[in-house]
């Protein structure tokens, strides 16, 4: 059976998400710590550590706002390293096996080849003192195609670094179809953020995080593609809370 997880959509829905996770015996992605300047962090870590202690499969979303691991600016690159190092420590304390992280690449703002080279150096430095208990999942955000993430993963060539394919971001922001993203990245995909939207029909609202059936992504086709190209990928539901239960039932039916 697929490894299904539900994102808690930050603090507003942590308790409600936890109820769903326990009801359906699925995993959970903790997004509380994606906020870079979180107040009362130590208290929240302690609360969530106790609350999720019996959940077997847990992951965490790391901070990403304004960060860029392939930046040519040493100050920004080092700041990014500090945040991902801290996220790793939090994930260890919470018993997570995966961390979702945006690499910060923005199209047309950096020479791609040089950015990828700097990114590879970043990850080689990061993993130098790490064990195999946590996998870093690089999520696409503004990427126009799968090229940068593919080259980044291959340049590092470390089993602890994989792709988090966010199909909503791919559908709304890129020039490739979701299916082509899955085909080209294939087994590099270790994790997926699943939600739907209406593509580029409204540039302001193209990242709607709708329920699985509310948008122009064919979710059944996506599940068939996953089974063919990345069957071991963790499937994380990143809809709004109101659509999460329906999404769990969908995955239990169509994800094998």
C-alpha positions in Angstrom: 0.0 0.0 0.0 1.2 3.5 -0.8 2.7 5.7 1.9 0.0 8.4 2.3 0.5 11.5 4.4 -1.5 14.5 5.1 0.0 18.0 5.4 -1.2 19.9 8.4 -1.4 23.3 6.6 0.4 25.0 9.5 -1.0 25.6 13.0 -4.6 26.4 12.1 -5.4 22.8 11.2 -2.8 20.8 13.2 -5.4 19.2 15.6 -8.0 18.5 12.9 -5.4 17.0 10.6 -4.1 14.8 13.4 -7.6 13.4 13.9 -7.8 12.5 10.2 -4.3 10.9 10.3 -5.3 8.7 13.3 -8.7 7.9 11.9 -7.3 6.5 8.6 -4.0 5.3 9.9 -1.9 7.4 7.5 1.2 9.5 7.9 1.6 13.3 8.4 3.7 16.2 7.0 4.3 18.8 9.7 4.3 22.3 8.1 4.3 24.4 11.2 8.1 24.8 11.0 8.1 26.1 7.4 7.7 29.6 8.9 11.3 31.0 9.2 10.7 33.2 12.3 8.3 31.0 14.3 7.4 32.2 17.7 7.5 29.8 20.6 9.3 27.2 18.5 10.6 25.1 21.4 7.1 24.9 22.9 5.6 23.8 19.6 8.3 21.2 19.0 7.5 19.7 22.4 3.7 19.7 21.8 4.0 18.2 18.4 6.5 15.6 19.5 4.1 14.3 22.0 1.0 14.6 19.8 2.6 12.7 16.9 4.6 10.2 18.9 2.6 7.2 17.7 2.5 8.2 14.0 4.9 5.9 12.2 5.5 7.9 9.1 6.2 11.6 9.5 7.9 14.3 7.4 8.5 18.0 7.8 8.5 21.1 5.6 11.5 23.3 6.1 11.6 27.1 5.9 12.0 28.4 2.3 10.9 32.0 2.1 13.6 34.1 0.4 16.2 31.4 0.6 18.5 30.2 -2.3 21.0 27.4 -1.8 22.6 28.0 -5.2 23.0 31.7 -4.7 26.3 33.3 -5.8 26.1 35.6 -2.7 28.0 33.9 0.2 25.7 35.6 2.7 22.5 34.3 1.2 24.0 30.8 0.6 25.2 30.6 4.2 21.9 31.8 5.6 20.1 29.1 3.6 22.5 26.5 5.0 21.8 27.7 8.6 18.1 27.3 8.0 18.3 23.8 6.5 20.7 22.7 9.3 18.3 23.9 11.9 15.3 22.2 10.1 17.3 18.9 10.1 17.8 19.1 13.9 14.0 19.8 14.4 13.1 16.9 12.1 15.4 14.6 14.1 13.8 15.6 17.3 10.3 15.0 15.9 11.2 11.6 14.4 10.7 12.6 10.8 12.1 10.5 7.9 11.9 13.3 5.3 12.3 17.0 4.9 10.6 19.0 2.1 12.7 22.0 1.0 12.5 24.5 -1.9 15.9 25.1 -3.4 15.2 28.7 -4.2 15.9 28.7 -7.9 14.1 31.4 -9.8 14.2 31.2 -13.6 16.2 33.9 -15.5 17.9 35.3 -12.4 21.0 33.0 -12.5 23.0 31.1 -15.1 21.5 27.6 -14.8 24.7 25.6 -15.2 26.6 27.7 -12.6 23.6 27.6 -10.2 23.4 23.8 -10.4 27.2 23.6 -9.7 26.9 25.7 -6.6 23.8 23.7 -5.5 25.7 20.5 -5.7 28.5 21.9 -3.6 25.9 23.0 -1.0 24.5 19.5 -0.7 27.8 17.8 -0.6 28.8 20.0 2.3 25.4 19.5 4.1 25.5 15.7 3.9 29.1 15.4 5.0 28.2 14.7 8.6 24.6 13.3 8.2 23.4 9.7 8.6 20.8 8.0 6.4 17.8 8.5 8.6 16.4 11.5 6.8 15.9 12.2 3.1 15.8 15.7 1.8 13.1 16.2 -0.9 13.6 19.1 -3.2 10.3 20.7 -4.2 9.6 22.5 -7.5 8.1 25.9 -7.2 8.6 28.4 -10.0 10.6 26.1 -12.3 9.5 26.2 -15.9 10.5 22.6 -16.5 12.2 19.7 -14.6 15.7 20.5 -15.9 17.2 22.3 -12.9 16.0 19.9 -10.3 17.0 16.9 -12.4 20.5 18.2 -13.0 20.8 19.1 -9.3 19.8 15.6 -8.1 22.1 14.0 -10.6 25.1 16.3 -9.8 24.8 15.5 -6.1 24.2 11.7 -6.7 23.3 10.9 -3.1 20.4 8.7 -2.1 19.6 11.1 0.7 18.5 13.7 -1.9 15.4 13.2 -4.0 12.6 15.2 -5.6 9.3 16.3 -4.1 7.2 16.8 -7.2 4.4 19.3 -6.4 2.0 18.6 -9.2 0.0 21.8 -8.5 3.2 23.9 -9.0 4.1 22.0 -12.1 0.6 22.5 -13.6 0.3 26.1 -12.6 3.8 27.5 -13.1 5.7 25.4 -15.6 5.7 24.8 -19.3 5.7 21.0 -19.0 2.7 18.8 -18.3 2.5 17.0 -15.0 2.9 13.7 -16.8 6.1 14.9 -18.5 7.5 16.0 -15.1 6.8 12.5 -13.8 8.3 10.8 -16.9 11.5 12.9 -16.9 12.2 12.7 -13.1 10.9 9.2 -12.7 12.6 7.3 -9.8 14.3 10.5 -8.7 10.8 11.4 -7.3 10.7 10.3 -3.6 7.8 12.5 -2.5 4.8 14.2 -4.0 2.6 17.1 -3.0 -0.8 16.4 -4.3 -3.5 19.0 -4.9 -5.4 20.4 -8.0 -5.8 23.8 -9.7 -6.9 25.3 -13.0 -3.4 25.8 -14.5 -2.5 29.2 -15.9 -6.1 30.4 -16.3 -5.6 32.9 -13.5 -1.9 33.8 -12.8 -2.9 35.2 -9.4 -4.7 32.0 -8.3 -2.7 29.3 -10.1 -1.6 27.8 -6.8 -5.1 27.1 -5.5 -4.4 23.9 -3.5 -7.9 22.6 -4.4 -9.3 19.2 -3.8 -8.4 16.4 -6.1 -11.4 16.8 -8.3 -11.5 20.6 -8.4 -9.1 21.5 -11.3 -7.7 20.5 -14.6 -5.2 17.9 -13.5 -6.4 14.4 -14.2 -5.6 12.8 -10.8 -6.5 9.2 -11.9 -4.0 9.6 -14.7 -1.4 11.0 -12.3 -1.8 7.9 -10.1 -1.3 5.6 -13.1 1.9 7.6 -14.0 3.1 7.3 -10.4 2.6 3.5 -10.4 4.7 3.3 -13.6 7.5 5.7 -13.0 7.9 6.3 -9.2 5.9 3.7 -7.3 7.8 4.1 -4.1 7.1 7.9 -3.8 5.5 9.1 -0.6 2.1 10.7 -1.5 1.4 13.8 0.6 -2.0 15.5 0.4 -1.6 19.3 0.4 -5.2 20.4 -0.2 -7.1 22.5 2.2 -8.3 20.7 5.3 -11.9 20.5 4.1 -10.8 18.4 1.1 -8.3 16.2 2.9 -10.6 13.4 3.9 -11.9 13.0 0.3 -8.3 12.9 -0.9 -7.3 10.2 1.6 -10.2 8.0 0.3 -9.2 8.7 -3.3 -5.6 7.6 -2.7 -6.7 4.5 -0.8 -8.7 3.6 -3.9 -6.3 4.6 -6.7 -2.8 4.5 -5.2 -1.3 1.1 -4.9 
